[in-house]
Amino acid sequence: MRPQILLLLLFLAVLPLSAIAARGQGWKQIEVVDDPRIKSMGEFAVADFNRKSHAGLVFKDVLTVTEQAAGSEQSTYLLHLAVEGEPPRCYDTVVLAFVWLDHWEVSSFDSKSCQG
């Protein structure tokens, strides 16, 4: 990948996180995890992971979700996801939601123990 594109992607990934840190807002637990938007976000994160890593994970469910808003233009979501498989596997993913772009971006996707 060209260095300019890598630098731009890094900038786009860090900018929202620095804005959140500057505001000092805390995380808020979202109680309604079966909201269609939250489910779509989980499906998006799994599909993004599969595309980038050539994995074959199958989205099953959002177990928990917390949100950290950075104004009305963007939010950061931490989703604890269950995926199908034997044994069942879970992942934590951080999804940046840019309201003004109607765009989601996955900033991390890590294997975690299944709980909740």
N, CA, C and O atoms as a GROMACS GRO file, in nm:
protein
  464
    1MET      N    1   0.084  -0.118   0.000
    1MET     CA    2   0.000   0.000   0.000
    1MET      C    3   0.089   0.124   0.000
    1MET      O    4   0.194   0.126   0.064
    2ARG      N    5   0.048   0.224  -0.069
    2ARG     CA    6   0.129   0.345  -0.081
    2ARG      C    7   0.137   0.417   0.054
    2ARG      O    8   0.038   0.420   0.128
    3PRO      N    9   0.252   0.475   0.086
    3PRO     CA   10   0.270   0.542   0.214
    3PRO      C   11   0.169   0.655   0.238
    3PRO      O   12   0.127   0.676   0.352
    4GLN      N   13   0.131   0.727   0.135
    4GLN     CA   14   0.036   0.837   0.152
    4GLN      C   15  -0.100   0.785   0.197
    4GLN      O   16  -0.165   0.845   0.282
    5ILE      N   17  -0.143   0.673   0.140
    5ILE     CA   18  -0.271   0.615   0.178
    5ILE      C   19  -0.265   0.564   0.321
    5ILE      O   20  -0.359   0.582   0.398
    6LEU      N   21  -0.154   0.499   0.358
    6LEU     CA   22  -0.137   0.451   0.495
    6LEU      C   23  -0.142   0.567   0.594
    6LEU      O   24  -0.205   0.557   0.699
    7LEU      N   25  -0.074   0.674   0.561
    7LEU     CA   26  -0.073   0.791   0.649
    7LEU      C   27  -0.213   0.850   0.663
    7LEU      O   28  -0.253   0.889   0.772
    8LEU      N   29  -0.287   0.858   0.553
    8LEU     CA   30  -0.424   0.909   0.558
    8LEU      C   31  -0.513   0.820   0.642
    8LEU      O   32  -0.593   0.870   0.722
    9LEU      N   33  -0.501   0.688   0.627
    9LEU     CA   34  -0.581   0.596   0.708
    9LEU      C   35  -0.547   0.608   0.856
    9LEU      O   36  -0.637   0.604   0.940
   10LEU      N   37  -0.421   0.621   0.887
   10LEU     CA   38  -0.380   0.639   1.026
   10LEU      C   39  -0.437   0.767   1.083
   10LEU      O   40  -0.486   0.769   1.195
   11PHE      N   41  -0.430   0.875   1.006
   11PHE     CA   42  -0.485   1.003   1.049
   11PHE      C   43  -0.636   0.991   1.075
   11PHE      O   44  -0.685   1.041   1.176
   12LEU      N   45  -0.707   0.925   0.984
   12LEU     CA   46  -0.852   0.911   1.000
   12LEU      C   47  -0.888   0.824   1.119
   12LEU      O   48  -0.993   0.843   1.181
   13ALA      N   49  -0.802   0.729   1.152
   13ALA     CA   50  -0.828   0.643   1.268
   13ALA      C   51  -0.798   0.714   1.399
   13ALA      O   52  -0.869   0.694   1.498
   14VAL      N   53  -0.695   0.797   1.402
   14VAL     CA   54  -0.653   0.863   1.526
   14VAL      C   55  -0.734   0.989   1.555
   14VAL      O   56  -0.758   1.021   1.672
   15LEU      N   57  -0.775   1.060   1.454
   15LEU     CA   58  -0.847   1.186   1.473
   15LEU      C   59  -0.970   1.171   1.562
   15LEU      O   60  -0.985   1.248   1.656
   16PRO      N   61  -1.060   1.075   1.535
   16PRO     CA   62  -1.177   1.062   1.622
   16PRO      C   63  -1.140   1.025   1.765
   16PRO      O   64  -1.203   1.072   1.859
   17LEU      N   65  -1.038   0.942   1.782
   17LEU     CA   66  -0.998   0.902   1.916
   17LEU      C   67  -0.940   1.020   1.994
   17LEU      O   68  -0.962   1.031   2.115
   18SER      N   69  -0.866   1.107   1.926
   18SER     CA   70  -0.811   1.223   1.996
   18SER      C   71  -0.922   1.321   2.032
   18SER      O   72  -0.916   1.386   2.137
   19ALA      N   73  -1.023   1.332   1.949
   19ALA     CA   74  -1.136   1.421   1.981
   19ALA      C   75  -1.212   1.368   2.101
   19ALA      O   76  -1.257   1.446   2.185
   20ILE      N   77  -1.227   1.237   2.110
   20ILE     CA   78  -1.296   1.177   2.224
   20ILE      C   79  -1.216   1.199   2.351
   20ILE      O   80  -1.272   1.236   2.455
   21ALA      N   81  -1.086   1.177   2.345
   21ALA     CA   82  -1.001   1.195   2.462
   21ALA      C   83  -1.004   1.339   2.510
   21ALA      O   84  -1.002   1.364   2.631
   22ALA      N   85  -1.010   1.433   2.418
   22ALA     CA   86  -1.011   1.574   2.456
   22ALA      C   87  -1.139   1.611   2.528
   22ALA      O   88  -1.138   1.699   2.615
   23ARG      N   89  -1.249   1.547   2.494
   23ARG     CA   90  -1.376   1.577   2.558
   23ARG      C   91  -1.386   1.513   2.696
   23ARG      O   92  -1.458   1.563   2.783
   24GLY      N   93  -1.315   1.403   2.717
   24GLY     CA   94  -1.314   1.339   2.847
   24GLY      C   95  -1.447   1.276   2.884
   24GLY      O   96  -1.474   1.257   3.003
   25GLN      N   97  -1.529   1.244   2.787
   25GLN     CA   98  -1.657   1.182   2.816
   25GLN      C   99  -1.637   1.035   2.844
   25GLN      O  100  -1.548   0.970   2.789
   26GLY      N  101  -1.723   0.981   2.933
   26GLY     CA  102  -1.713   0.841   2.967
   26GLY      C  103  -1.798   0.753   2.878
   26GLY      O  104  -1.874   0.800   2.793
   27TRP      N  105  -1.782   0.624   2.898
   27TRP     CA  106  -1.859   0.525   2.823
   27TRP      C  107  -1.996   0.507   2.886
   27TRP      O  108  -2.010   0.510   3.009
   28LYS      N  109  -2.096   0.488   2.804
   28LYS     CA  110  -2.234   0.467   2.849
   28LYS      C  111  -2.283   0.332   2.799
   28LYS      O  112  -2.278   0.303   2.680
   29GLN      N  113  -2.329   0.249   2.892
   29GLN     CA  114  -2.382   0.118   2.856
   29GLN      C  115  -2.515   0.136   2.782
   29GLN      O  116  -2.601   0.211   2.827
   30ILE      N  117  -2.531   0.068   2.670
   30ILE     CA  118  -2.657   0.069   2.595
   30ILE      C  119  -2.731  -0.058   2.632
   30ILE      O  120  -2.681  -0.168   2.610
   31GLU      N  121  -2.849  -0.042   2.687
   31GLU     CA  122  -2.925  -0.156   2.738
   31GLU      C  123  -2.995  -0.236   2.628
   31GLU      O  124  -3.011  -0.357   2.642
   32VAL      N  125  -3.036  -0.170   2.520
   32VAL     CA  126  -3.112  -0.236   2.414
   32VAL      C  127  -3.016  -0.282   2.304
   32VAL      O  128  -2.994  -0.211   2.206
   33VAL      N  129  -2.960  -0.402   2.322
   33VAL     CA  130  -2.862  -0.451   2.225
   33VAL      C  131  -2.928  -0.512   2.102
   33VAL      O  132  -2.860  -0.541   2.003
   34ASP      N  133  -3.060  -0.533   2.105
   34ASP     CA  134  -3.128  -0.590   1.989
   34ASP      C  135  -3.180  -0.482   1.893
   34ASP      O  136  -3.259  -0.511   1.803
   35ASP      N  137  -3.135  -0.358   1.912
   35ASP     CA  138  -3.168  -0.250   1.820
   35ASP      C  139  -3.112  -0.285   1.681
   35ASP      O  140  -2.998  -0.329   1.671
   36PRO      N  141  -3.192  -0.267   1.574
   36PRO     CA  142  -3.144  -0.304   1.440
   36PRO      C  143  -3.015  -0.234   1.399
   36PRO      O  144  -2.932  -0.293   1.329
   37ARG      N  145  -2.996  -0.110   1.441
   37ARG     CA  146  -2.872  -0.038   1.407
   37ARG      C  147  -2.751  -0.102   1.476
   37ARG      O  148  -2.645  -0.115   1.415
   38ILE      N  149  -2.767  -0.142   1.600
   38ILE     CA  150  -2.659  -0.207   1.675
   38ILE      C  151  -2.627  -0.343   1.611
   38ILE      O  152  -2.510  -0.377   1.594
   39LYS      N  153  -2.730  -0.419   1.575
   39LYS     CA  154  -2.709  -0.548   1.510
   39LYS      C  155  -2.637  -0.528   1.376
   39LYS      O  156  -2.545  -0.603   1.344
   40SER      N  157  -2.678  -0.429   1.299
   40SER     CA  158  -2.614  -0.401   1.171
   40SER      C  159  -2.467  -0.365   1.190
   40SER      O  160  -2.382  -0.402   1.109
   41MET      N  161  -2.438  -0.292   1.298
   41MET     CA  162  -2.301  -0.253   1.327
   41MET      C  163  -2.216  -0.378   1.358
   41MET      O  164  -2.102  -0.387   1.314
   42GLY      N  165  -2.273  -0.472   1.433
   42GLY     CA  166  -2.203  -0.597   1.462
   42GLY      C  167  -2.179  -0.678   1.336
   42GLY      O  168  -2.070  -0.732   1.317
   43GLU      N  169  -2.281  -0.688   1.250
   43GLU     CA  170  -2.266  -0.760   1.123
   43GLU      C  171  -2.159  -0.694   1.036
   43GLU      O  172  -2.080  -0.762   0.971
   44PHE      N  173  -2.159  -0.561   1.035
   44PHE     CA  174  -2.059  -0.486   0.959
   44PHE      C  175  -1.918  -0.516   1.009
   44PHE      O  176  -1.827  -0.537   0.929
   45ALA      N  177  -1.900  -0.517   1.141
   45ALA     CA  178  -1.767  -0.541   1.199
   45ALA      C  179  -1.716  -0.680   1.163
   45ALA      O  180  -1.599  -0.696   1.130
   46VAL      N  181  -1.804  -0.781   1.169
   46VAL     CA  182  -1.763  -0.918   1.134
   46VAL      C  183  -1.728  -0.926   0.985
   46VAL      O  184  -1.628  -0.986   0.948
   47ALA      N  185  -1.812  -0.865   0.901
   47ALA     CA  186  -1.785  -0.866   0.756
   47ALA      C  187  -1.654  -0.794   0.724
   47ALA      O  188  -1.578  -0.839   0.638
   48ASP      N  189  -1.628  -0.683   0.793
   48ASP     CA  190  -1.503  -0.608   0.772
   48ASP      C  191  -1.383  -0.694   0.813
   48ASP      O  192  -1.282  -0.698   0.742
   49PHE      N  193  -1.394  -0.762   0.927
   49PHE     CA  194  -1.286  -0.850   0.972
   49PHE      C  195  -1.263  -0.963   0.872
   49PHE      O  196  -1.149  -0.994   0.838
   50ASN      N  197  -1.373  -1.024   0.824
   50ASN     CA  198  -1.360  -1.132   0.726
   50ASN      C  199  -1.292  -1.084   0.599
   50ASN      O  200  -1.208  -1.153   0.542
   51ARG      N  201  -1.330  -0.965   0.554
   51ARG     CA  202  -1.272  -0.910   0.431
   51ARG      C  203  -1.122  -0.884   0.447
   51ARG      O  204  -1.044  -0.913   0.356
   52LYS      N  205  -1.083  -0.830   0.561
   52LYS     CA  206  -0.943  -0.795   0.582
   52LYS      C  207  -0.854  -0.916   0.612
   52LYS      O  208  -0.737  -0.919   0.573
   53SER      N  209  -0.909  -1.017   0.680
   53SER     CA  210  -0.826  -1.130   0.724
   53SER      C  211  -0.857  -1.259   0.649
   53SER      O  212  -0.795  -1.362   0.676
   54HIS      N  213  -0.950  -1.255   0.556
   54HIS     CA  214  -0.990  -1.373   0.481
   54HIS      C  215  -1.038  -1.484   0.574
   54HIS      O  216  -1.016  -1.603   0.548
   55ALA      N  217  -1.105  -1.443   0.683
   55ALA     CA  218  -1.162  -1.538   0.778
   55ALA      C  219  -1.305  -1.572   0.734
   55ALA      O  220  -1.358  -1.510   0.642
   56GLY      N  221  -1.364  -1.666   0.799
   56GLY     CA  222  -1.501  -1.705   0.766
   56GLY      C  223  -1.593  -1.698   0.886
   56GLY      O  224  -1.679  -1.784   0.903
   57LEU      N  225  -1.575  -1.594   0.969
   57LEU     CA  226  -1.661  -1.582   1.086
   57LEU      C  227  -1.805  -1.554   1.044
   57LEU      O  228  -1.830  -1.488   0.944
   58VAL      N  229  -1.899  -1.606   1.122
   58VAL     CA  230  -2.041  -1.583   1.097
   58VAL      C  231  -2.099  -1.513   1.218
   58VAL      O  232  -2.098  -1.568   1.329
   59PHE      N  233  -2.150  -1.392   1.198
   59PHE     CA  234  -2.210  -1.314   1.306
   59PHE      C  235  -2.326  -1.389   1.368
   59PHE      O  236  -2.409  -1.447   1.297
   60LYS      N  237  -2.332  -1.389   1.502
   60LYS     CA  238  -2.442  -1.453   1.572
   60LYS      C  239  -2.524  -1.351   1.650
   60LYS      O  240  -2.645  -1.344   1.633
   61ASP      N  241  -2.457  -1.269   1.735
   61ASP     CA  242  -2.534  -1.180   1.822
   61ASP      C  243  -2.442  -1.073   1.883
   61ASP      O  244  -2.321  -1.092   1.895
   62VAL      N  245  -2.503  -0.960   1.921
   62VAL     CA  246  -2.435  -0.859   2.002
   62VAL      C  247  -2.470  -0.889   2.146
   62VAL      O  248  -2.588  -0.889   2.183
   63LEU      N  249  -2.369  -0.915   2.228
   63LEU     CA  250  -2.393  -0.948   2.369
   63LEU      C  251  -2.404  -0.824   2.456
   63LEU      O  252  -2.495  -0.812   2.538
   64THR      N  253  -2.310  -0.730   2.437
   64THR     CA  254  -2.314  -0.603   2.510
   64THR      C  255  -2.263  -0.493   2.419
   64THR      O  256  -2.190  -0.519   2.323
   65VAL      N  257  -2.302  -0.370   2.450
   65VAL     CA  258  -2.252  -0.256   2.373
   65VAL      C  259  -2.246  -0.134   2.464
   65VAL      O  260  -2.336  -0.108   2.543
   66THR      N  261  -2.135  -0.061   2.450
   66THR     CA  262  -2.120   0.067   2.519
   66THR      C  263  -2.087   0.172   2.415
   66THR      O  264  -2.032   0.142   2.309
   67GLU      N  265  -2.122   0.296   2.446
   67GLU     CA  266  -2.103   0.406   2.352
   67GLU      C  267  -2.032   0.521   2.420
   67GLU      O  268  -2.052   0.548   2.538
   68GLN      N  269  -1.949   0.588   2.345
   68GLN     CA  270  -1.885   0.711   2.389
   68GLN      C  271  -1.906   0.814   2.279
   68GLN      O  272  -1.847   0.805   2.171
   69ALA      N  273  -1.991   0.912   2.307
   69ALA     CA  274  -2.023   1.014   2.208
   69ALA      C  275  -1.918   1.123   2.209
   69ALA      O  276  -1.866   1.161   2.313
   70ALA      N  277  -1.889   1.174   2.090
   70ALA     CA  278  -1.798   1.287   2.074
   70ALA      C  279  -1.875   1.395   2.000
   70ALA      O  280  -1.842   1.430   1.886
   71GLY      N  281  -1.974   1.448   2.064
   71GLY     CA  282  -2.060   1.546   2.000
   71GLY      C  283  -2.166   1.478   1.918
   71GLY      O  284  -2.185   1.357   1.928
   72SER      N  285  -2.235   1.554   1.836
   72SER     CA  286  -2.344   1.498   1.757
   72SER      C  287  -2.296   1.441   1.624
   72SER      O  288  -2.376   1.383   1.550
   73GLU      N  289  -2.169   1.457   1.593
   73GLU     CA  290  -2.118   1.414   1.462
   73GLU      C  291  -2.054   1.277   1.460
   73GLU      O  292  -2.043   1.216   1.353
   74GLN      N  293  -2.011   1.226   1.575
   74GLN     CA  294  -1.947   1.095   1.577
   74GLN      C  295  -1.961   1.031   1.713
   74GLN      O  296  -1.973   1.099   1.815
   75SER      N  297  -1.958   0.899   1.713
   75SER     CA  298  -1.962   0.820   1.834
   75SER      C  299  -1.868   0.701   1.817
   75SER      O  300  -1.837   0.660   1.706
   76THR      N  301  -1.824   0.648   1.930
   76THR     CA  302  -1.743   0.527   1.930
   76THR      C  303  -1.821   0.420   2.007
   76THR      O  304  -1.869   0.445   2.118
   77TYR      N  305  -1.831   0.302   1.947
   77TYR     CA  306  -1.904   0.192   2.008
   77TYR      C  307  -1.809   0.077   2.036
   77TYR      O  308  -1.725   0.043   1.952
   78LEU      N  309  -1.822   0.017   2.154
   78LEU     CA  310  -1.750  -0.105   2.190
   78LEU      C  311  -1.854  -0.216   2.197
   78LEU      O  312  -1.939  -0.216   2.286
   79LEU      N  313  -1.845  -0.310   2.104
   79LEU     CA  314  -1.940  -0.419   2.097
   79LEU      C  315  -1.872  -0.550   2.135
   79LEU      O  316  -1.762  -0.579   2.090
   80HIS      N  317  -1.940  -0.628   2.219
   80HIS     CA  318  -1.895  -0.762   2.253
   80HIS      C  319  -1.982  -0.856   2.171
   80HIS      O  320  -2.103  -0.866   2.195
   81LEU      N  321  -1.922  -0.925   2.073
   81LEU     CA  322  -1.996  -1.004   1.975
   81LEU      C  323  -1.977  -1.153   1.996
   81LEU      O  324  -1.871  -1.199   2.038
   82ALA      N  325  -2.083  -1.228   1.964
   82ALA     CA  326  -2.074  -1.374   1.957
   82ALA      C  327  -2.077  -1.413   1.811
   82ALA      O  328  -2.155  -1.357   1.733
   83VAL      N  329  -1.992  -1.508   1.772
   83VAL     CA  330  -1.991  -1.560   1.636
   83VAL      C  331  -2.015  -1.711   1.643
   83VAL      O  332  -1.986  -1.775   1.744
   84GLU      N  333  -2.070  -1.765   1.535
   84GLU     CA  334  -2.099  -1.908   1.531
   84GLU      C  335  -1.971  -1.987   1.520
   84GLU      O  336  -1.873  -1.943   1.460
   85GLY      N  337  -1.973  -2.105   1.580
   85GLY     CA  338  -1.858  -2.194   1.573
   85GLY      C  339  -1.857  -2.287   1.692
   85GLY      O  340  -1.932  -2.269   1.788
   86GLU      N  341  -1.773  -2.385   1.686
   86GLU     CA  342  -1.756  -2.480   1.796
   86GLU      C  343  -1.612  -2.475   1.842
   86GLU      O  344  -1.525  -2.506   1.761
   87PRO      N  345  -1.580  -2.440   1.962
   87PRO     CA  346  -1.675  -2.385   2.059
   87PRO      C  347  -1.714  -2.243   2.020
   87PRO      O  348  -1.648  -2.181   1.937
   88PRO      N  349  -1.821  -2.192   2.080
   88PRO     CA  350  -1.860  -2.054   2.048
   88PRO      C  351  -1.746  -1.958   2.077
   88PRO      O  352  -1.673  -1.974   2.175
   89ARG      N  353  -1.731  -1.859   1.991
   89ARG     CA  354  -1.624  -1.761   2.008
   89ARG      C  355  -1.685  -1.621   2.019
   89ARG      O  356  -1.794  -1.594   1.968
   90CYS      N  357  -1.612  -1.535   2.085
   90CYS     CA  358  -1.656  -1.397   2.102
   90CYS      C  359  -1.544  -1.302   2.065
   90CYS      O  360  -1.426  -1.337   2.070
   91TYR      N  361  -1.582  -1.182   2.030
   91TYR     CA  362  -1.487  -1.079   1.991
   91TYR      C  363  -1.533  -0.945   2.046
   91TYR      O  364  -1.653  -0.919   2.057
   92ASP      N  365  -1.436  -0.861   2.082
   92ASP     CA  366  -1.463  -0.721   2.113
   92ASP      C  367  -1.421  -0.641   1.992
   92ASP      O  368  -1.313  -0.661   1.937
   93THR      N  369  -1.507  -0.549   1.950
   93THR     CA  370  -1.475  -0.464   1.837
   93THR      C  371  -1.509  -0.320   1.871
   93THR      O  372  -1.607  -0.292   1.939
   94VAL      N  373  -1.427  -0.230   1.823
   94VAL     CA  374  -1.452  -0.087   1.837
   94VAL      C  375  -1.491  -0.034   1.700
   94VAL      O  376  -1.417  -0.049   1.603
   95VAL      N  377  -1.609   0.028   1.694
   95VAL     CA  378  -1.661   0.081   1.569
   95VAL      C  379  -1.679   0.232   1.585
   95VAL      O  380  -1.746   0.278   1.677
   96LEU      N  381  -1.618   0.306   1.495
   96LEU     CA  382  -1.635   0.451   1.491
   96LEU      C  383  -1.751   0.481   1.398
   96LEU      O  384  -1.754   0.434   1.284
   97ALA      N  385  -1.847   0.560   1.446
   97ALA     CA  386  -1.964   0.597   1.365
   97ALA      C  387  -1.957   0.747   1.335
   97ALA      O  388  -1.959   0.830   1.426
   98PHE      N  389  -1.948   0.778   1.207
   98PHE     CA  390  -1.943   0.918   1.162
   98PHE      C  391  -2.081   0.954   1.109
   98PHE      O  392  -2.116   0.918   0.997
   99VAL      N  393  -2.160   1.027   1.188
   99VAL     CA  394  -2.297   1.060   1.151
   99VAL      C  395  -2.299   1.144   1.025
   99VAL      O  396  -2.380   1.120   0.936
  100TRP      N  397  -2.212   1.241   1.016
  100TRP     CA  398  -2.212   1.335   0.904
  100TRP      C  399  -2.173   1.269   0.773
  100TRP      O  400  -2.202   1.323   0.666
  101LEU      N  401  -2.107   1.153   0.779
  101LEU     CA  402  -2.072   1.079   0.658
  101LEU      C  403  -2.161   0.957   0.638
  101LEU      O  404  -2.155   0.892   0.534
  102ASP      N  405  -2.245   0.926   0.738
  102ASP     CA  406  -2.324   0.804   0.737
  102ASP      C  407  -2.231   0.686   0.708
  102ASP      O  408  -2.253   0.607   0.616
  103HIS      N  409  -2.125   0.676   0.791
  103HIS     CA  410  -2.015   0.583   0.766
  103HIS      C  411  -1.970   0.520   0.898
  103HIS      O  412  -1.963   0.586   1.001
  104TRP      N  413  -1.939   0.390   0.893
  104TRP     CA  414  -1.880   0.319   1.006
  104TRP      C  415  -1.739   0.276   0.969
  104TRP      O  416  -1.708   0.248   0.853
  105GLU      N  417  -1.654   0.271   1.071
  105GLU     CA  418  -1.516   0.227   1.052
  105GLU      C  419  -1.477   0.140   1.171
  105GLU      O  420  -1.495   0.181   1.286
  106VAL      N  421  -1.424   0.023   1.146
  106VAL     CA  422  -1.381  -0.068   1.252
  106VAL      C  423  -1.236  -0.035   1.286
  106VAL      O  424  -1.149  -0.041   1.200
  107SER      N  425  -1.211   0.000   1.412
  107SER     CA  426  -1.074   0.034   1.450
  107SER      C  427  -1.003  -0.079   1.523
  107SER      O  428  -0.880  -0.080   1.530
  108SER      N  429  -1.078  -0.176   1.578
  108SER     CA  430  -1.014  -0.294   1.635
  108SER      C  431  -1.114  -0.409   1.637
  108SER      O  432  -1.235  -0.389   1.639
  109PHE      N  433  -1.060  -0.529   1.636
  109PHE     CA  434  -1.142  -0.651   1.637
  109PHE      C  435  -1.057  -0.758   1.703
  109PHE      O  436  -0.966  -0.812   1.641
  110ASP      N  437  -1.087  -0.789   1.830
  110ASP     CA  438  -1.001  -0.878   1.910
  110ASP      C  439  -1.081  -0.992   1.971
  110ASP      O  440  -1.193  -0.973   2.018
  111SER      N  441  -1.021  -1.112   1.971
  111SER     CA  442  -1.082  -1.228   2.032
  111SER      C  443  -1.090  -1.209   2.184
  111SER      O  444  -0.994  -1.166   2.248
  112LYS      N  445  -1.204  -1.243   2.240
  112LYS     CA  446  -1.225  -1.232   2.385
  112LYS      C  447  -1.297  -1.356   2.434
  112LYS      O  448  -1.351  -1.432   2.353
  113SER      N  449  -1.301  -1.377   2.565
  113SER     CA  450  -1.378  -1.487   2.619
  113SER      C  451  -1.526  -1.455   2.610
  113SER      O  452  -1.566  -1.338   2.616
  114CYS      N  453  -1.606  -1.558   2.594
  114CYS     CA  454  -1.750  -1.537   2.586
  114CYS      C  455  -1.807  -1.519   2.726
  114CYS      O  456  -1.788  -1.603   2.815
  115GLN      N  457  -1.875  -1.408   2.743
  115GLN     CA  458  -1.940  -1.379   2.871
  115GLN      C  459  -2.061  -1.292   2.842
  115GLN      O  460  -2.069  -1.230   2.737
  116GLY      N  461  -2.155  -1.289   2.935
  116GLY     CA  462  -2.270  -1.201   2.922
  116GLY      C  463  -2.371  -1.254   2.830
  116GLY      O  464  -2.474  -1.190   2.810
   0.00000   0.00000   0.00000
